[in-house]
């Protein structure tokens, strides 16, 4: 039996919030792993003399003082966290939290959902605050990021939440 996205209901606020909390935990873990990698990388650069410690003995003190490291750390961690959301939205329409709560993103227009629209969605989610619009506009249940990126978040059945069933779903 082929189901189209219109056979599913739009996700309400509390189900979306649960998925956001779940994804936040994953994003923090990704950020921590990314921070470890870049910290080890810069430590090796400073300890092996590739970068100058400016007379400071301990590399931990150098890292705290280094504007280059601070900027690189923020950029690197942000890129990995953003990449997590962009990749999962673009390749399957679900993040890990959305999968756990049986939510999936579908396009509301005929245009392909590429990384540009995914980035637009990420920016206008405002760190999750865009989802508050679902509480105000309870009839349509569309968040700010849904409206801007021309998408909707639908609740899947247990059977349709498996990757094998996605070939039957229309984007």
N, C-alpha and C positions, 0 to 999 in steps of 0.2 A: 504494500500500500504506500503510495507516494504522498508524503506530506509536504505542504508548502509552508513557509514561515507564517502564513496567515492563519494556519490551524492552531498555532500556539498563542498563548496570551503574553502580553508585555509584562515584564518584571516589575514588581512593586518595590518601594523604597527599601524595606527591611531585608529583602532577599539580596538586593544590590549592595546594601551596606555590609551584609555578611560576607559577600564575595570580596568587597573592598578590603575588609579587615584581613581576610585570608591572604589576599594578594599583597597587602602591606607587609605581612610577616615574611612572605617569600622575597619581596623587594628588599627588605632589610637584610636578609641573609645574603642576597646577591650583592648588595652594597658592601657588606662586611667582607665577603670574599674578594671583591674587586679592590677594596682598600688594603687588604693584606698583600695582594699581588703587587700593587704599585709601591707600597711601603718597602717591601723586600727589594724591589727593583731600585728604588732610590737609595736604600741602605747600601746595596752593593756598589752603586755608582760612587757614593761618598767614601765608603771604606776602601775602595780600590783606587782612589785618587782621580777618577774621571771627572768628578765635580769637586770643587774646592770647598773645604769645611770652614774656611776663613778663620783659622786659628781656634776653632771650637773643638774640644777633645771628643766628646761623646756624640755619636750620630743622632741620638734621640733629641739632643738639644739643637742640632743643626736642622733637623726636620721641623721642629717647632718654630724655628726662626725663618725658614726658607719660604719666601713668597712663591718661588717656582714650584716647590713641592705642594704647598697649600692649594694653589690654582690647579695643578695637575691632578691632585687627589679629588678635588671637587668635580672637575671636568670628567675624569675617568669613572668615578662612581656614578655620576649622573648619566653618563652615556650608557653604562651597563644597565642601570635601572630602566631608563627610557627604552633601551633595546629590548628588554624583557617584555614590556607591554606592546611595543610596536610589532615585534616578531610574532607573538602569540595572537594578537588581533589580526594581523595580516595573514597568518598561516593557520587558519582554522576558526577564527572568530571567537576563541575562548582563551582566557588566561587560566591558570591553575585554579584560582578561586572561583572563577565562573564555571569551570568544569565541575568543581565540587558541589556547587549550588545549582547545577543544571541550567545555566544561563548561556546563551550564545548570541553573538552580535550578527545581525543581518543588515544588508544594505536596503534602503528604502527607495533607491533609484536604480536604474539599469547600468550605471557606471561601475567599472571594476573598483574594488576596494584595495587601493595601493598604499604604499608607505606614506605618501603625501596626505591622504585622508586620515590615516592612522595617526600621523603626527598632529594634524589639526584636532583630532579627537582628544589626543593626550593633552594638548595645550588648553583646550576649552573645558577639560574635566576639572581644571583648577585644583588639582590635588584631591579630587573627590568632592569638592564643594559644588560643582556643577550638577551633581546628582540630587542636591536639595530641591532642584526645580521639580522633581517628581512629586514632592510633597505638595507643592503649590498647584501644579497642573495635574491633579490626580486622575482626571478623565483620560488624557492621552498617555500618561505615564512616560513621557519623554524627558530626559535630562538635557541640560544645555549642550553637552558634547554629542548627544544623539541628534539634536536639531541641526547643529553646525556641520556635522560630518555625514548627515543624511543616513543615519543608521537607527536601529532599534534593538533593544535587548529583550529577547524572548525566553520564556521558561520552556525548556524541553521536557519531554516525557523521559522516564528512565531508559526506555529502549532507544530513543533517538539521541541520547546523550553519548553514545558510543561512536568512536570515529568510523567504524564500519557502516553505520547508518547515515553518515553525512553525505554519501554519494546521492542519496535520494532527496536531500534537502536542496532547495533552490537558494542561491545567494542573492 
